[in-house]
Amino acid sequence: MTTGPASRLQWKVFVFLAVSLISFMGLFAFFYSRFLARQVIGQAASHSELVADTIQLGLVQNMMSDNREGIRLTLKDIVDHVEILEVLISDPEGTIVYSSSPELEGRNLRHTSFAGIQEKDGWKAVKGEDGEPGEIYRFSPIPNRRTCHACHPPARAVLGAVAMRLSLEGPEELILTNRYLFLGLVSILLIVLFVVNARFFSRNVNRPIEVLMERFRQVGEGNLESSRAAPPARPDELGILSMHFEELIGTIKDLHERETQKEKEVVLLQRDRDHQDELERMNRQLSERVERLDEANRRINTLARQLEEKNERLESAVKNISALNRVGVALSSELDLDNVAKLLINISAKGLRSEIGYMMIMDEQGEKLQMRSWTGMSEGFDPSRTVSPGESVSGMVAKTGQPLLIPAVDRSGGIKSESRYGFTRRSVISAPIKIKDKLLGVIELTNKKGAESFNEEDLQMLQSIANQAAVAIENANLYRQVQKSYFDTIKALVQAVEEKDPYTRGHSERVTTFSVKIAEKMGFSSRQVQAIRYGGVLHDVGKIGINVNIIQKPGRLTQEEFTLIKNHPLIGERIISPIAFLKDVLPVVSQHHERYDGKGYPLGLDGSKMAPEARVPAVADAYDAMRTVRPYRNPLPRKEAIAELRRCSGTQFDPIVVEHSLEILDEDPEIHKLEESLSKVGM
C-alpha cells in the first residue's frame, strides 16, 4: 500500500467520514433510546389511567351495593398484578380510606410518597438509582357521578382520589433489549461503510491523485508538453481536474510564447524614448508651478491668521463694549450704594476673569479706604480693615489717582505678594473711582484665571467700569441725601407729636434702638433691618391725626375714643405711602399693633399674615410702653414687664422675637442705659 500524498489525503478524508458517521449514529442511537423510553413511559401512564378508571368503576359499584370488603378485594387483586405496586383511595380531605397496604389507612396523602402529585390530576415518572425511570405515580380524582348522589350531596364535585404506584421494570428491560439490538445494527452498518469507503477512495481518489502529482512533478521540471495519455472513458471529478490542468499547461505555454514576442517588440518602442523625456520635462515645470502655488497658499494662510487675530481683538472689543453696556444698564436702575458695589465687583470679576475682586470706598473724612464689596475672599477675611492712601495697591491708586497694572507681582519690586486680606497676588489691576477731581473709591482685581496675566486692555476695561461706577456711586449718594431729607422731615413730624405728649417723649428712638438690635440678633437682612429702623422711628407718625386730648387723657378711654386711637397705624401708612423709598416700611407702620393670635388691630392679622419686620417693633413698642409713665398708669418694674412679655409669648407676640428680646434685655449694655433713662420720661 502506497504512503504518498494521495494515500495521506485518502486516510484524512476516510478518518473524517468515519468520525462523522460514528458521531451521527451515536447521536441517533441516543435520541432514539430517549424516544423509546418516552413512548414506553407514556404507554405505562395510559395503562395507569385505564387501571384508575377501572378502580373508580369498581369502587362505584361496590359502594352502591355497600360491599366494602369487595373494595379491599379489588385493590388486592390489582396490586397482585406484577406492574402495580400500590393503590390508595382517599376522601376529599386527603385522608386514606382504603389502601392495598392497610397500615396506611387513616393517614393523609401528604405524609406518603404521593405528596408531590396530590395537588393536581396527572402522573409523574420517578427515576431509579441507575438514573432511568423506575416507577410511575398516578393521582386521579373520583368525580361525584349521578349514581353517587344517593349517598353524597350533588354540590360536591369530587368524592376523593385514587393514587397508584406502578413499576417500570418490564418496560425498562424492553428498552435495554432494543438498545442492544440497535447498537449491534449500527456496528454492522459502520463496518460495511468502512469497507465500501476504503474501496471507493482507493479507486476514485488515491490513483487519480497519484497521476496528477506525477504530472505536477514533470511541469516543475519544465516539461510543458501536453500528456499523451487518453482521457478516461468515464471521467470523474479528479479526472476532469486532470483534463483542466492539461488545458492550463497549454495556456501557460501560449502565454510564454506571446511574452517572448512582446520582449522583441520592446526594442521597437525605444524610439519613443524622446517623447518620454519631453513628458518628464513638462512634469518638472508642473512641479515648479505647484511649488509656487504652495508658497502663495502659505502667504494666504499667514494673512488668514492675521485676519483671525484682528477678528479676535474685534470680538474682545465687542465683549468689552457689551460688558460696559451691561454695567450701564445694571447701574441705571440701582440707587442703593451696597447693591451698586456688589453689581460692579461681580460684573468686573466675571467679565475680566478675575479670581479675587473688591471695591473700597473713601470715608467721609477722605482719610481711609473702607471695604464695601468683594468676591473670592477666604473665610478668615476681615472686611473691617482699612487702607490709607499710599498703602498697598489700592492706597497707591487712591494717592496718585491713576490706574495701575502689575502683570507679575513677584517682579514688580515695590508690591508684596501677600495681601493684608489673606490672599497671594500674582497679577493685579486697579483703577480709581473719581467724579471730576473727587476720589470716591478704588476697584481692584487680582489674579486672572488660568495661566494668563492682566494686560493693558484689561486695565482700560476696568477704568471704563470705574468711570461708570463713579457716576452710579454719586447718584446713589445723592439719592441717599434725598432719602435722608425726606426721612428727616417725617422724623421731625414724629418728634413734634412726641413733644405734645411728655409721656411718649423719646419713645420712637428707644423703640428703634431696641428693634434694630432684635432684628440683627435674629439675622435679618440689611434691607429688613433698614425697614425696621425706619419703621421704629415712624411707627406712631399716624398719631398726628389723633386729637391730643384723647392721646393725653388720664382716665380710661371710651369705646369711640379707643376706635379713633386704633386708626393711627392706618393714618401713618397713608402719610408715608407716597414716599417710594419707604415702601418696605409700610407693613411695619400699619401692623405694629397686630397680635400673633390675630386679636390685634387695625386689621386683625395673625402671625402667619403679619410681615416679619412688623413683629419685632410690636414687642419693642409694648415693652417701652410698659416701662414708661402713662397718663392712666404708673410704669411697670423691669421684672414685671419681662414677665408680661413671657406671658404674652405665643398669643400677643411672636415667641421667637420674645426669646431674642429677653436675651438682649439681659445682655446688652446700651439697652440697660436706655432703661435707666426711662425714670425721667413723663416728668
C-alpha positions as CSV (number, residue, x, y, z in Angstrom):
1,M,0.0,0.0,0.0
2,T,1.4,3.4,-1.0
3,T,2.3,6.1,1.5
4,G,2.5,9.2,-0.7
5,P,0.4,12.4,-0.5
6,A,-2.6,10.7,-2.2
7,S,-2.6,8.0,0.5
8,R,-2.3,10.5,3.3
9,L,-5.2,12.5,1.8
10,Q,-7.2,9.3,1.4
11,W,-6.8,8.5,5.1
12,K,-7.6,12.0,6.3
13,V,-10.9,12.0,4.3
14,F,-11.6,8.4,5.4
15,V,-11.0,9.2,9.1
16,F,-13.1,12.4,8.8
17,L,-16.0,10.4,7.3
18,A,-15.6,7.6,9.9
19,V,-15.7,10.0,12.8
20,S,-18.7,11.9,11.3
21,L,-20.6,8.6,10.8
22,I,-19.8,7.3,14.3
23,S,-20.9,10.7,15.8
24,F,-24.1,10.8,13.8
25,M,-25.0,7.2,14.5
26,G,-24.2,7.7,18.2
27,L,-26.5,10.7,18.4
28,F,-29.2,8.9,16.5
29,A,-28.9,6.0,18.9
30,F,-29.1,8.3,22.0
31,F,-32.2,10.2,20.8
32,Y,-33.9,7.0,19.6
33,S,-33.3,5.5,23.0
34,R,-34.8,8.5,24.7
35,F,-37.7,8.5,22.3
36,L,-38.3,4.8,23.0
37,A,-38.2,5.4,26.8
38,R,-40.7,8.2,26.5
39,Q,-43.0,6.0,24.4
40,V,-42.8,3.2,27.0
41,I,-43.4,5.6,29.9
42,G,-46.4,7.2,28.0
43,Q,-47.9,3.7,27.4
44,A,-47.4,2.9,31.1
45,A,-49.0,6.2,32.1
46,S,-52.0,5.4,29.8
47,H,-52.2,1.9,31.3
48,S,-52.2,3.5,34.8
49,E,-55.0,5.8,33.7
50,L,-57.1,2.8,32.5
51,V,-56.4,1.0,35.8
52,A,-57.5,4.1,37.7
53,D,-60.7,4.3,35.7
54,T,-61.3,0.6,36.4
55,I,-60.8,1.1,40.1
56,Q,-63.2,4.0,40.1
57,L,-65.9,1.9,38.3
58,G,-65.4,-0.9,40.7
59,L,-65.5,1.5,43.6
60,V,-68.8,3.0,42.5
61,Q,-70.4,-0.5,42.0
62,N,-69.2,-1.8,45.4
63,M,-70.2,1.4,47.1
64,M,-73.7,1.2,45.6
65,S,-74.0,-2.3,46.9
66,D,-72.4,-1.3,50.2
67,N,-69.8,-4.0,49.6
68,R,-66.7,-2.6,51.4
69,E,-65.0,-6.0,51.5
70,G,-65.3,-6.1,47.8
71,I,-63.4,-2.8,47.5
72,R,-60.5,-4.3,49.5
73,L,-60.5,-7.5,47.4
74,T,-60.5,-5.4,44.2
75,L,-57.5,-3.4,45.5
76,K,-55.7,-6.6,46.4
77,D,-56.3,-8.2,43.0
78,I,-55.0,-5.1,41.3
79,V,-51.9,-5.0,43.4
80,D,-51.2,-8.7,42.7
81,H,-50.6,-7.5,39.1
82,V,-46.8,-7.5,38.6
83,E,-46.6,-3.9,37.4
84,I,-48.9,-2.3,40.1
85,L,-47.0,-1.8,43.4
86,E,-49.5,0.2,45.5
87,V,-53.1,1.6,45.3
88,L,-54.6,4.2,47.7
89,I,-58.2,5.7,47.9
90,S,-58.6,9.0,49.8
91,D,-61.5,11.2,50.7
92,P,-61.8,14.9,49.6
93,E,-59.7,16.0,52.6
94,G,-56.8,13.7,51.6
95,T,-57.3,11.0,54.3
96,I,-56.7,7.5,53.1
97,V,-59.8,5.3,53.5
98,Y,-58.8,2.2,51.5
99,S,-55.3,1.0,50.8
100,S,-53.5,-2.0,49.4
101,S,-51.3,-1.5,52.4
102,P,-53.8,-1.5,55.4
103,E,-51.3,0.2,57.7
104,L,-51.6,3.4,55.6
105,E,-55.4,3.7,56.2
106,G,-56.3,6.8,58.2
107,R,-53.1,8.7,57.2
108,N,-53.1,11.7,54.9
109,L,-51.7,11.6,51.4
110,R,-49.3,14.5,52.3
111,H,-47.5,12.1,54.5
112,T,-46.9,9.4,51.9
113,S,-44.8,9.1,48.7
114,F,-47.7,10.6,46.7
115,A,-47.3,14.1,48.3
116,G,-45.6,15.5,45.2
117,I,-48.7,14.9,42.9
118,Q,-51.7,15.1,45.1
119,E,-52.5,18.7,44.3
120,K,-53.1,18.0,40.6
121,D,-54.7,15.4,38.3
122,G,-51.9,13.7,36.4
123,W,-48.9,11.4,36.7
124,K,-45.2,11.5,37.4
125,A,-42.3,9.3,36.4
126,V,-39.7,8.8,39.1
127,K,-36.1,7.8,38.3
128,G,-34.4,4.9,40.0
129,E,-30.8,4.7,41.3
130,D,-29.5,3.9,37.8
131,G,-30.9,7.2,36.5
132,E,-33.6,5.5,34.4
133,P,-37.4,5.9,35.1
134,G,-38.3,3.2,37.7
135,E,-41.8,4.0,38.8
136,I,-44.9,5.9,37.8
137,Y,-47.1,7.7,40.3
138,R,-50.7,8.3,39.2
139,F,-53.2,10.6,41.0
140,S,-56.7,10.6,39.7
141,P,-59.7,12.4,41.3
142,I,-63.0,10.5,41.8
143,P,-65.8,12.6,40.4
144,N,-69.3,12.8,42.0
145,R,-71.3,11.0,39.3
146,R,-75.1,11.0,39.1
147,T,-75.1,7.4,40.5
148,C,-73.4,8.7,43.7
149,H,-75.9,11.3,44.5
150,A,-77.9,8.9,46.6
151,C,-75.2,8.9,49.2
152,H,-73.3,12.1,48.5
153,P,-74.7,15.7,48.0
154,P,-74.7,16.7,44.4
155,A,-72.9,20.0,45.2
156,R,-69.7,18.2,45.9
157,A,-67.7,17.9,42.7
158,V,-65.1,15.4,43.9
159,L,-65.5,12.5,46.3
160,G,-61.9,11.7,46.7
161,A,-59.0,10.4,44.7
162,V,-57.3,7.2,43.5
163,A,-53.5,7.1,43.9
164,M,-51.4,4.4,42.3
165,R,-47.7,3.5,42.0
166,L,-46.7,1.3,39.0
167,S,-43.3,-0.4,38.3
168,L,-41.5,0.2,35.0
169,E,-39.1,-2.8,35.4
170,G,-40.8,-4.7,32.5
171,P,-40.7,-1.8,30.0
172,E,-37.2,-0.9,31.2
173,E,-36.0,-4.4,30.2
174,L,-37.6,-4.0,26.8
175,I,-35.8,-0.6,26.3
176,L,-32.4,-2.2,27.2
177,T,-33.0,-5.1,24.8
178,N,-33.9,-2.6,21.9
179,R,-30.8,-0.6,22.7
180,Y,-28.5,-3.6,22.4
181,L,-30.2,-4.6,19.1
182,F,-29.9,-1.1,17.8
183,L,-26.2,-0.8,18.8
184,G,-25.4,-4.1,17.0
185,L,-27.1,-3.0,13.8
186,V,-25.2,0.3,14.0
187,S,-21.9,-1.5,14.4
188,I,-22.5,-3.8,11.4
189,L,-23.5,-0.7,9.3
190,L,-20.3,1.2,10.3
191,I,-18.1,-1.8,9.3
192,V,-19.8,-2.1,5.9
193,L,-19.4,1.7,5.4
194,F,-15.7,1.5,6.3
195,V,-15.1,-1.3,3.7
196,V,-17.0,0.5,1.0
197,N,-15.3,3.8,1.7
198,A,-11.8,2.2,1.6
199,R,-12.5,0.6,-1.8
200,F,-14.1,3.8,-3.1
201,F,-11.2,6.1,-2.1
202,S,-8.6,3.7,-3.3
203,R,-10.1,3.6,-6.8
204,N,-11.5,7.0,-7.2
205,V,-9.2,9.2,-5.2
206,N,-5.9,7.7,-4.5
207,R,-4.9,6.6,-8.1
208,P,-6.1,9.8,-9.8
209,I,-4.2,12.0,-7.3
210,E,-1.0,10.0,-7.8
211,V,-1.3,10.5,-11.6
212,L,-1.9,14.2,-11.1
213,M,1.1,14.6,-8.7
214,E,3.4,12.9,-11.3
215,R,2.2,15.5,-13.8
216,F,3.0,18.3,-11.4
217,R,6.5,17.0,-11.0
218,Q,7.0,17.0,-14.8
219,V,5.8,20.6,-15.1
220,G,8.0,21.6,-12.2
221,E,11.0,20.2,-14.2
222,G,10.0,22.4,-17.2
223,N,8.1,19.8,-19.3
224,L,5.1,21.9,-20.7
225,E,4.2,19.4,-23.4
226,S,0.7,18.0,-23.1
227,S,0.3,14.5,-21.9
228,R,-0.3,11.8,-24.5
229,A,-2.5,9.7,-22.1
230,A,-6.1,9.3,-23.4
231,P,-8.8,10.9,-21.2
232,P,-10.8,8.4,-19.0
233,A,-13.9,6.8,-20.5
234,R,-16.0,7.9,-17.5
235,P,-14.3,11.0,-16.2
236,D,-14.9,11.7,-12.6
237,E,-14.1,14.9,-10.7
238,L,-10.4,14.2,-10.3
239,G,-10.2,13.1,-14.0
240,I,-11.9,16.3,-15.1
241,L,-9.4,18.2,-12.8
242,S,-6.5,16.5,-14.7
243,M,-8.0,17.5,-18.0
244,H,-8.3,21.1,-16.9
245,F,-4.8,21.0,-15.6
246,E,-3.5,19.9,-19.0
247,E,-5.5,22.8,-20.6
248,L,-4.0,25.2,-18.1
249,I,-0.4,24.0,-19.1
250,G,-1.3,24.6,-22.7
251,T,-2.5,28.1,-21.9
252,I,0.7,28.9,-19.9
253,K,2.8,27.7,-22.9
254,D,0.9,30.0,-25.2
255,L,1.4,32.9,-22.8
256,H,5.1,32.2,-22.6
257,E,5.4,32.4,-26.4
258,R,3.5,35.6,-26.5
259,E,5.6,37.2,-23.8
260,T,8.7,36.3,-25.8
261,Q,7.2,38.1,-28.8
262,K,6.5,41.2,-26.6
263,E,10.1,41.4,-25.5
264,K,11.1,41.6,-29.1
265,E,8.6,44.4,-29.6
266,V,10.1,46.4,-26.6
267,V,13.1,47.1,-28.7
268,L,10.9,48.8,-31.3
269,L,9.5,51.1,-28.5
270,Q,12.9,52.6,-27.8
271,R,12.2,55.2,-30.4
272,D,9.5,56.7,-28.2
273,R,12.1,57.5,-25.5
274,D,12.5,61.1,-26.6
275,H,8.8,61.6,-26.3
276,Q,9.0,60.3,-22.7
277,D,11.8,62.7,-21.9
278,E,9.6,65.6,-23.1
279,L,6.9,64.4,-20.8
280,E,9.3,64.4,-17.8
281,R,10.4,68.0,-18.6
282,M,6.8,69.1,-18.6
283,N,6.2,67.3,-15.3
284,R,9.1,69.2,-13.8
285,Q,7.6,72.5,-15.0
286,L,4.3,71.5,-13.5
287,S,6.0,70.7,-10.2
288,E,7.6,74.1,-10.1
289,R,4.2,75.7,-10.7
290,V,2.8,73.6,-7.8
291,E,5.5,74.8,-5.5
292,R,4.7,78.4,-6.4
293,L,1.1,77.7,-5.7
294,D,2.0,76.3,-2.3
295,E,4.0,79.4,-1.5
296,A,1.0,81.5,-2.4
297,N,-1.2,79.3,-0.2
298,R,1.2,79.8,2.7
299,R,1.0,83.6,2.3
300,I,-2.8,83.3,2.2
301,N,-2.7,81.3,5.5
302,T,-0.5,83.9,7.1
303,L,-2.9,86.6,6.1
304,A,-5.8,84.5,7.3
305,R,-4.1,84.1,10.7
306,Q,-3.6,87.9,10.9
307,L,-7.2,88.4,10.0
308,E,-8.3,85.9,12.7
309,E,-6.2,87.8,15.3
310,K,-7.8,91.0,14.3
311,N,-11.2,89.4,14.5
312,E,-10.4,88.1,18.0
313,R,-9.4,91.6,19.0
314,L,-12.6,92.9,17.5
315,E,-14.6,90.3,19.3
316,S,-12.8,91.2,22.6
317,A,-13.7,94.9,22.0
318,V,-17.3,93.9,21.3
319,K,-17.3,91.9,24.5
320,N,-15.9,94.8,26.4
321,I,-18.5,97.2,25.0
322,S,-21.2,94.6,25.8
323,A,-19.9,94.3,29.4
324,L,-19.8,98.1,29.7
325,N,-23.4,98.2,28.4
326,R,-24.5,95.6,31.0
327,V,-22.8,97.6,33.7
328,G,-24.6,100.7,32.5
329,V,-27.9,99.0,32.3
330,A,-27.5,97.4,35.7
331,L,-26.4,100.7,37.3
332,S,-29.0,102.9,35.6
333,S,-31.8,101.4,37.8
334,E,-29.9,100.9,41.0
335,L,-29.6,103.6,43.6
336,D,-28.6,101.6,46.7
337,L,-24.9,102.0,47.3
338,D,-24.4,98.5,48.6
339,N,-26.2,97.0,45.6
340,V,-24.2,99.2,43.2
341,A,-20.9,98.0,44.8
342,K,-22.0,94.3,44.5
343,L,-23.1,94.7,40.9
344,L,-19.9,96.4,39.9
345,I,-17.5,93.9,41.6
346,N,-19.4,90.9,40.3
347,I,-19.6,92.1,36.7
348,S,-15.9,93.2,36.7
349,A,-14.6,90.0,38.2
350,K,-16.7,87.9,35.8
351,G,-16.0,89.9,32.7
352,L,-12.3,90.2,33.2
353,R,-12.0,86.6,34.6
354,S,-10.5,87.5,37.9
355,E,-10.2,85.2,40.9
356,I,-10.4,88.0,43.5
357,G,-12.0,91.4,43.3
358,Y,-13.1,94.1,45.7
359,M,-14.2,97.7,45.9
360,M,-13.1,100.2,48.5
361,I,-15.0,103.5,49.2
362,M,-13.3,106.6,50.7
363,D,-14.8,107.6,54.1
364,E,-16.4,111.0,54.6
365,Q,-13.2,112.5,56.0
366,G,-11.2,111.4,53.0
367,E,-8.7,109.6,55.2
368,K,-9.3,105.9,54.8
369,L,-10.5,103.4,52.2
370,Q,-13.2,101.1,53.6
371,M,-14.1,97.7,52.1
372,R,-17.6,97.9,50.6
373,S,-18.0,94.8,48.4
374,W,-15.8,91.8,47.5
375,T,-15.7,88.4,45.8
376,G,-13.4,85.4,46.0
377,M,-12.2,86.2,49.6
378,S,-11.3,83.4,52.1
379,E,-13.4,82.6,55.1
380,G,-11.0,84.3,57.5
381,F,-11.2,87.6,55.6
382,D,-11.7,90.7,57.8
383,P,-13.6,93.4,55.9
384,S,-13.2,95.9,58.7
385,R,-9.5,96.6,58.0
386,T,-9.0,99.9,56.2
387,V,-6.3,101.2,53.9
388,S,-4.7,104.7,54.0
389,P,-3.7,106.5,50.7
390,G,-0.2,105.3,49.7
391,E,-0.5,101.8,51.4
392,S,-0.8,98.7,49.3
393,V,-2.1,98.7,45.7
394,S,-5.4,100.3,46.4
395,G,-3.7,103.0,48.6
396,M,-1.2,103.8,45.8
397,V,-4.1,104.2,43.2
398,A,-6.0,106.4,45.7
399,K,-3.0,108.6,46.3
400,T,-2.0,109.0,42.6
401,G,-5.5,109.0,41.2
402,Q,-4.1,106.9,38.3
403,P,-4.9,103.3,37.2
404,L,-2.3,100.7,37.9
405,L,-1.3,97.4,36.1
406,I,1.1,94.9,37.6
407,P,1.4,91.9,35.2
408,A,3.7,89.9,37.6
409,V,3.8,90.9,41.3
410,D,7.0,88.9,42.1
411,R,8.9,91.0,39.6
412,S,7.4,94.4,40.5
413,G,9.7,95.0,43.5
414,G,7.5,97.5,45.4
415,I,4.4,95.4,45.9
416,K,4.3,92.4,48.3
417,S,2.8,89.2,47.0
418,E,1.0,88.5,50.3
419,S,-2.1,90.8,50.8
420,R,-3.2,92.0,54.2
421,Y,-6.5,90.4,53.4
422,G,-5.0,86.9,53.3
423,F,-4.5,86.1,49.7
424,T,-1.4,85.8,47.4
425,R,-1.1,88.2,44.5
426,R,0.2,87.1,41.1
427,S,-1.2,89.8,38.7
428,V,-3.1,93.0,39.7
429,I,-5.1,95.7,38.0
430,S,-6.6,98.6,39.9
431,A,-8.5,101.8,38.9
432,P,-9.6,104.9,40.8
433,I,-13.3,105.7,41.1
434,K,-13.5,109.5,40.6
435,I,-16.1,112.1,39.8
436,K,-14.3,115.2,38.4
437,D,-11.3,115.5,40.8
438,K,-13.1,113.9,43.8
439,L,-11.9,110.4,44.7
440,L,-14.8,108.2,45.7
441,G,-13.0,104.9,45.9
442,V,-10.9,102.2,44.2
443,I,-11.8,99.0,42.4
444,E,-9.1,96.2,42.3
445,L,-8.9,92.8,40.6
446,T,-6.3,90.2,41.5
447,N,-5.1,87.0,39.8
448,K,-6.5,86.4,36.3
449,K,-7.9,82.9,36.0
450,G,-5.7,80.4,34.2
451,A,-2.0,81.0,33.4
452,E,-2.6,84.5,31.9
453,S,-1.8,87.8,33.4
454,F,-3.8,91.1,33.2
455,N,-2.9,93.4,30.2
456,E,-3.5,96.9,29.1
457,E,-6.8,96.0,27.5
458,D,-8.0,94.6,30.9
459,L,-6.9,97.8,32.6
460,Q,-8.7,100.0,30.1
461,M,-11.8,97.9,30.6
462,L,-11.6,98.2,34.4
463,Q,-11.1,102.0,34.1
464,S,-14.2,102.3,31.9
465,I,-16.2,100.3,34.6
466,A,-14.7,102.6,37.3
467,N,-15.9,105.7,35.4
468,Q,-19.4,104.3,35.2
469,A,-19.1,103.3,38.9
470,A,-18.2,106.9,39.8
471,V,-21.5,108.2,38.3
472,A,-23.5,105.4,39.9
473,I,-22.0,106.0,43.3
474,E,-22.5,109.7,43.0
475,N,-26.2,109.1,42.1
476,A,-26.5,106.7,45.0
477,N,-25.1,109.3,47.4
478,L,-27.4,112.0,46.0
479,Y,-30.4,109.7,46.3
480,R,-29.4,108.8,49.8
481,Q,-29.2,112.5,50.7
482,V,-32.7,113.0,49.2
483,Q,-33.9,110.0,51.2
484,K,-32.3,111.4,54.4
485,S,-34.0,114.8,53.7
486,Y,-37.4,113.1,53.3
487,F,-36.8,111.0,56.4
488,D,-35.7,113.9,58.5
489,T,-38.8,115.8,57.6
490,I,-41.1,112.9,58.7
491,K,-38.9,112.3,61.7
492,A,-39.5,115.9,62.7
493,L,-43.2,115.3,62.5
494,V,-42.8,112.3,64.8
495,Q,-40.8,114.4,67.2
496,A,-43.5,117.1,67.1
497,V,-46.1,114.6,68.0
498,E,-44.0,113.3,70.9
499,E,-43.3,116.8,72.1
500,K,-47.0,117.3,72.6
501,D,-47.1,114.3,74.9
502,P,-44.4,114.3,77.6
503,Y,-45.2,110.7,78.4
504,T,-44.0,109.4,75.0
505,R,-41.0,111.7,74.5
506,G,-38.1,109.7,73.1
507,H,-40.4,106.6,72.7
508,S,-39.8,106.2,68.9
509,E,-36.0,106.5,69.3
510,R,-36.0,103.8,72.1
511,V,-38.3,101.5,70.1
512,T,-36.0,101.9,67.1
513,T,-32.8,101.1,69.0
514,F,-34.4,98.0,70.7
515,S,-36.0,96.8,67.4
516,V,-32.8,97.1,65.4
517,K,-30.8,95.1,68.0
518,I,-33.5,92.4,67.9
519,A,-33.5,92.2,64.1
520,E,-29.7,92.0,63.9
521,K,-29.6,89.2,66.5
522,M,-32.3,87.3,64.6
523,G,-30.2,87.5,61.4
524,F,-32.5,89.7,59.3
525,S,-31.1,91.0,56.0
526,S,-29.7,94.5,55.8
527,R,-32.8,95.6,53.8
528,Q,-35.1,94.3,56.5
529,V,-33.0,95.9,59.3
530,Q,-33.3,99.2,57.4
531,A,-37.0,98.8,57.1
532,I,-37.3,98.1,60.9
533,R,-35.0,101.1,61.6
534,Y,-37.2,103.5,59.6
535,G,-40.4,101.8,60.9
536,G,-39.3,102.2,64.5
537,V,-38.9,105.9,64.0
538,L,-42.2,106.3,62.1
539,H,-44.5,103.7,63.7
540,D,-46.5,106.3,65.6
541,V,-46.5,109.0,63.0
542,G,-50.2,108.4,62.5
543,K,-50.9,109.9,65.9
544,I,-50.5,113.3,64.3
545,G,-54.1,112.7,63.0
546,I,-55.5,111.9,66.5
547,N,-56.8,114.6,68.9
548,V,-54.1,115.3,71.5
549,N,-56.7,115.3,74.3
550,I,-57.5,111.7,73.5
551,I,-53.8,110.8,73.5
552,Q,-53.2,112.5,76.9
553,K,-56.5,111.5,78.5
554,P,-55.6,110.4,82.1
555,G,-58.6,108.0,82.5
556,R,-59.9,105.0,80.6
557,L,-60.9,105.8,77.0
558,T,-64.4,105.4,75.8
559,Q,-65.2,102.9,73.1
560,E,-65.4,105.7,70.5
561,E,-62.1,107.2,71.6
562,F,-60.3,103.8,71.5
563,T,-61.7,103.2,68.0
564,L,-60.1,106.5,66.9
565,I,-56.8,105.5,68.6
566,K,-56.8,102.2,66.7
567,N,-56.8,104.1,63.4
568,H,-53.4,105.6,63.9
569,P,-51.4,102.8,62.2
570,L,-53.6,103.2,59.0
571,I,-53.2,107.0,59.2
572,G,-49.4,106.6,59.4
573,E,-49.5,104.2,56.4
574,R,-51.3,106.9,54.4
575,I,-48.9,109.6,55.4
576,I,-45.7,107.7,54.2
577,S,-47.2,105.7,51.3
578,P,-46.5,108.4,48.7
579,I,-42.7,108.2,49.5
580,A,-41.3,105.5,47.2
581,F,-38.2,104.6,49.2
582,L,-40.3,103.9,52.3
583,K,-42.4,101.2,50.7
584,D,-40.8,98.5,52.7
585,V,-41.7,100.4,55.9
586,L,-45.4,100.4,55.3
587,P,-46.1,97.0,56.9
588,V,-44.1,98.0,60.0
589,V,-46.2,101.1,60.5
590,S,-49.6,99.5,59.7
591,Q,-49.1,96.2,61.6
592,H,-47.1,97.1,64.7
593,H,-50.3,96.7,66.8
594,E,-51.4,93.4,65.3
595,R,-51.2,90.3,67.5
596,Y,-49.7,86.9,66.9
597,D,-53.1,85.3,67.7
598,G,-55.0,87.6,65.3
599,K,-56.8,89.7,68.0
600,G,-54.9,92.9,67.4
601,Y,-55.8,96.0,65.4
602,P,-56.5,97.6,62.9
603,L,-56.8,94.6,60.5
604,G,-56.9,91.6,62.9
605,L,-54.0,89.8,61.2
606,D,-52.5,86.7,62.8
607,G,-48.8,85.7,62.9
608,S,-48.9,83.9,59.6
609,K,-50.1,87.0,57.8
610,M,-48.0,89.7,59.6
611,A,-44.9,90.9,58.0
612,P,-41.8,89.6,59.8
613,E,-40.5,93.2,60.0
614,A,-43.7,94.2,61.9
615,R,-43.4,91.5,64.6
616,V,-40.2,93.0,66.0
617,P,-41.3,96.6,66.7
618,A,-44.5,95.1,68.2
619,V,-42.5,93.7,71.1
620,A,-40.2,96.7,71.4
621,D,-43.1,99.1,71.4
622,A,-45.1,97.1,74.0
623,Y,-42.0,96.8,76.3
624,D,-41.2,100.5,76.2
625,A,-44.9,101.4,76.9
626,M,-44.9,99.1,80.0
627,R,-41.7,100.6,81.3
628,T,-42.7,104.3,80.9
629,V,-45.2,106.6,82.8
630,R,-48.6,107.0,81.1
631,P,-51.5,109.3,82.0
632,Y,-53.6,106.4,83.0
633,R,-51.0,104.3,85.0
634,N,-47.5,104.2,86.5
635,P,-44.6,102.3,84.8
636,L,-44.2,98.6,85.5
637,P,-41.0,97.4,87.2
638,R,-38.5,95.7,84.9
639,K,-39.2,92.2,86.2
640,E,-42.9,92.6,85.8
641,A,-42.5,93.9,82.2
642,I,-40.3,91.0,81.3
643,A,-42.8,88.6,82.9
644,E,-45.5,90.1,80.9
645,L,-43.5,89.6,77.7
646,R,-43.1,85.9,78.6
647,R,-46.8,85.6,79.5
648,C,-47.9,87.0,76.1
649,S,-45.4,85.0,74.1
650,G,-47.3,83.0,71.5
651,T,-50.5,85.0,72.0
652,Q,-49.8,88.7,71.6
653,F,-46.2,88.4,70.5
654,D,-44.1,86.1,68.2
655,P,-42.4,83.7,70.6
656,I,-39.1,83.8,68.6
657,V,-39.0,87.6,68.8
658,V,-39.7,87.5,72.5
659,E,-36.9,84.9,73.1
660,H,-34.3,87.2,71.4
661,S,-35.7,90.3,73.1
662,L,-35.2,88.8,76.5
663,E,-31.6,87.8,75.6
664,I,-30.9,91.5,74.6
665,L,-32.6,92.9,77.7
666,D,-30.3,90.6,79.8
667,E,-27.0,91.2,78.0
668,D,-26.9,94.5,76.0
669,P,-25.4,97.4,78.0
670,E,-26.9,100.0,75.6
671,I,-30.4,98.8,76.4
672,H,-29.6,99.0,80.1
673,K,-28.6,102.7,79.7
674,L,-31.9,103.4,77.8
675,E,-33.8,101.7,80.6
676,E,-32.0,103.9,83.2
677,S,-33.3,107.0,81.4
678,L,-36.9,105.8,81.5
679,S,-37.4,107.1,85.0
680,K,-37.3,110.7,83.7
681,V,-39.9,110.1,81.0
682,G,-43.2,111.9,81.7
683,M,-41.7,114.2,84.4
